């Protein structure tokens, strides 16, 4: 069954997505559907990237604008609606995450709150979470392979030494640097 879905041409997916009605509602399922496509796979992301798919949703939300600023924004974007819409979506999600934190919602993790800051660099919070997970795995490997003491009541416990060791790991620094460069360019 799944194999049949993978054979549906991208153009068919895009055509189906074009029927999603634009709305200004906060629970806009059309935009959520488009975002789900962007996150699902590279194949479905290709189907959901088209500017014509996103333009009605953009226009439904941003009905008041300063024409001069809008002209300047279009010049700067050079028609790249994809970058603009993804940036808007991830910033919107970030603000909603922070609203949940301020409302006392205890289901929002520290990682979620921290990753939300990435939205202001047009990087998906999911990408940051994946990077944090990867770094966590690398740190666990260092701790395990080098037999660091983790019990603060043990006389061998050295939190500062452990932090300095993990921080000095060239493997971790190289990974973070390469990912940051990839996301900036």
N, C-alpha and C positions, 0 to 999 in steps of 0.2 A: 504494500500500500504506500509506504513512504517513498519507495523507488519511483512510483508513478508521479508523485508530486514533484520530485526533483527533475522530471522530464518536462514539466510545464515551462514553456518559453518565458523568458524574462519579460517580453513585451506583453504577454497575457497577464502576468502579475501586475505590471504597471497599469494596464488598462482597467483591471479590476479595482486597483487602488484609486484610480481617477474618479470613481463613483462615491468615494468617501465624502460626505457633506462637510463643508467648513462650518465651524461654530466658535463662538467666543466663550462658551461654557467652560468652567474649570475642569469638569470631568469629561472633556472632549475625547470621546473614544476614537474619533477619526485620527487625530494627531497621535494618540497612544498606539493606534494600529500602525501608522507610518513609522513611529519610533521603534516599535517591535520588529518591523521589517529591517530597519537599519541595524538592529542588534542581533538578528537571528543568524545570518550567515552572509558571506561575501556575495553570494548569488542573489539573495533577496535584497541586500543592501543596494545592489546595482539597480534593481527594479524600483526601489523607493527613493533614489537619489534625484530623480528628474525635477528640475525647477518648476515645470508646469504642474506637477503634483502638489507642490508646496505653496505655490503662489496664492491660491484661493484661501488657504488657511492663514497665511501671512496677512492678506488683505482683510480677512474677517476680524483679526485681532487688532490690527494697527490702522484704524480708520481715521485717526487724527494725526496729522504730521505737518511739520514745517517743510514746505516744498524745497527750500534751499538746502536744508539738512538732508532731506531724502535724496536729492540730486547728488550731493556730495557723497553720501553713503553708497549710492549706486556706482559712482565713479571709482571709489576706493575698492569696492567689491568686484568691479569689472564683470558684473553679471554672475558672480559666483554665489548663487542663492543657497547652494548646499552648505557652505561654510557658515553663512549667516543663520540659516534655520537651525542647524545643529547647535550653534552657539546659543541661540535663543532658548532652545529646548533644554539644554543642559543647565543653563543659568536659572531657568524657571524651576527645574527639578531641585536645584541647589537651594533656592529660596524656600521652596516647600519643605525641604528637609530641615532647614533652620527654624521654620515656623513650628514644625513638630517638636523640635528640641525646646523652643521657648514655651510651648504649651505643656511641657513636662512629660512628653511621650517618652517613656523609658525604653521603648523598642528600638529607638535610634541609637546605633552604636557610635562609639568614639570614631571608629574608622569611617562610618558613613558621613558624620559631620565634618571630619577632616577632608575626606575625598571630595566633598561638595565644593571646596575652595578651587579645585581644578577646573570647575566650570567657567571660571573667569579667565581661563587660558584656553578655552574651547577644547578642553580635554575631558573626555567622559569620566565621571566618577567611577564607573565600572573599571576603566583602564587603571586608575589609581589603586583601586581595591585589588586588582590582579597583581600589580606591582608590589603592593604591601604583602600580599600572600606569598609571592615569590621571595621577597626579602626575608619574611618570617621563616620560610623553609630553609633558606641559606643560613640564617642565624642559628636555627635548630641544629643544622649539620655541624656548624663550628662548635657549638656547645657540646654536642654529643661526641664528636670525634676527638675533641681536646679534653674531655672529661671535666668540664667546669662545674664547680659546686653551686647548686641553686638553692640550697637551704640556708636562709639568713641566720639560723641559729648555730650553724656549723662554723668552727673557727677558720676553716679553709675558704669560706665564702668571701668573694672579692668582687662586689658589684662594679666598682670603678674599673678594675682590671678587665672584667668581662666586657663592659661597654667600650672601653678603649680597643680591645681586641677585635670586637665585631666592627667597630668603626674603621679600624685600620685594614680590614679585609679588602684587598685589591679587587677581589672578585665582586664584592658588593658595590664598591665605588664605581667600577667599570660598568656594571649593570645599570646603576642609577644614571650615570652620565650618558650612556648610550641611549637609554629610553628617553631621557630628557631631550637630548638632541633630536631624536626621531620625532618627538611630539612637537617640538618647536618649529621644525622645518616642514 
